[in-house]
């Protein structure tokens, strides 16, 4: 099972959460974690790369990883869903990938909740990490038995 972890990664708290979730998934799945396995815009620009070139490399690395995965786990926490995560869900759905949302946070900008294009774009939604991990572990075992 190949999992792309779509999640915000712009501060220590977000990156720490992503690392912990990845550690829970890696015993049974190959995880692409963009902050670890992809290209980071700030690092490339910090090394002197022009911003336009850095943006293109980030885009290509993440799109190629989405093409290789068969599952996307999307972290939907926050008052609004991260724009990159929203794109990754839509792109993955267009490729026919299984998209699974994780929203451990009950905040939402709109009284009606998060954008339906994102929520309905997820095949399954989980409100806690352990249930998500259990579901993916069960799915991985099932895939191994049938594959």
C-alpha positions in Angstrom: 0.0 0.0 0.0 1.4 3.4 -1.0 0.0 6.4 0.9 0.5 10.1 0.1 0.1 12.2 3.2 -1.6 15.4 2.2 -1.2 17.8 5.1 -0.3 21.4 5.9 3.5 21.6 6.7 4.1 25.2 7.5 5.0 25.2 11.2 6.6 23.0 13.8 3.2 21.8 15.1 1.9 20.7 11.7 5.2 19.0 10.7 5.3 17.2 14.1 1.7 15.9 13.7 2.6 14.7 10.2 5.7 12.9 11.4 3.7 11.1 14.2 1.0 10.1 11.7 3.6 8.8 9.3 5.2 6.8 12.0 1.8 5.1 12.8 1.3 4.3 9.1 4.7 3.1 8.1 4.6 -0.3 9.7 2.1 -1.4 7.0 2.3 1.2 4.3 4.9 3.0 2.2 4.3 6.7 3.0 5.2 9.7 0.9 5.5 12.6 3.3 6.1 15.8 1.3 8.0 17.6 4.1 10.4 14.6 4.2 10.3 13.0 0.8 9.4 15.9 -1.5 10.8 19.3 -2.3 10.3 22.2 0.1 9.9 25.6 -1.4 11.5 27.5 1.4 14.6 25.3 1.4 15.2 25.6 -2.3 14.6 29.4 -2.3 16.8 29.7 0.8 19.6 28.0 -1.2 19.2 30.7 -4.0 16.9 28.9 -6.4 14.5 31.3 -8.2 11.0 31.1 -6.8 9.4 30.1 -10.1 11.8 27.2 -10.6 11.3 26.1 -7.0 7.5 26.2 -7.4 7.7 24.0 -10.5 9.9 21.4 -8.7 7.5 21.2 -5.7 4.6 20.8 -8.1 6.2 18.1 -10.1 7.5 16.1 -7.1 4.1 16.1 -5.4 2.1 15.3 -8.6 4.4 12.4 -9.4 4.1 11.1 -5.9 0.3 11.3 -6.2 0.4 9.3 -9.4 2.4 6.5 -7.7 0.2 6.2 -4.6 -3.0 4.3 -4.3 -4.3 6.1 -1.2 -4.3 9.7 -0.1 -4.7 10.6 3.6 -5.7 14.2 3.8 -5.4 16.1 7.1 -8.4 18.5 7.1 -7.7 20.3 10.4 -8.1 24.1 10.8 -10.8 26.7 10.2 -10.3 26.2 6.5 -8.7 23.3 4.7 -5.2 23.9 3.4 -5.2 24.9 -0.3 -2.5 22.4 -1.2 -4.4 19.6 0.5 -7.6 20.6 -1.3 -5.8 20.4 -4.6 -4.2 17.1 -3.7 -7.6 15.6 -2.9 -9.1 16.8 -6.2 -6.1 15.6 -8.3 -6.0 12.2 -6.6 -9.8 11.7 -7.1 -9.3 12.6 -10.8 -6.7 9.8 -10.9 -9.1 7.3 -9.3 -7.2 7.1 -6.0 -8.8 6.3 -2.6 -9.0 9.6 -0.6 -9.4 9.4 3.2 -9.9 12.5 5.2 -8.8 13.1 8.8 -10.3 16.0 10.7 -9.5 15.9 14.4 -10.5 19.6 14.8 -14.1 20.7 15.0 -13.4 24.3 13.8 -14.9 25.3 10.5 -15.1 28.7 8.9 -18.7 28.3 7.6 -21.7 27.3 9.8 -22.4 24.5 7.3 -19.0 23.0 7.8 -16.1 22.5 5.4 -16.4 22.8 1.6 -18.4 19.9 0.2 -16.1 19.5 -2.7 -13.4 18.5 -0.2 -15.6 16.5 2.2 -17.4 14.6 -0.5 -14.1 14.2 -2.4 -13.0 12.0 0.4 -14.3 8.4 0.2 -14.1 8.2 4.0 -13.8 10.7 6.8 -12.3 10.1 10.3 -12.4 12.3 13.4 -9.5 10.6 15.2 -6.1 9.3 14.2 -6.4 5.8 15.8 -9.6 4.9 13.9 -7.9 6.1 10.6 -4.8 4.0 11.3 -6.9 0.9 12.2 -8.9 1.3 9.0 -5.8 1.6 6.8 -4.1 -1.3 8.6 -7.1 -3.5 8.0 -7.2 -2.4 4.3 -3.5 -3.1 3.9 -4.0 -6.6 5.3 -6.9 -7.2 3.0 -5.0 -6.0 0.0 -2.1 -8.3 0.8 -4.4 -11.3 1.1 -6.1 -10.6 -2.3 -3.0 -9.4 -4.1 
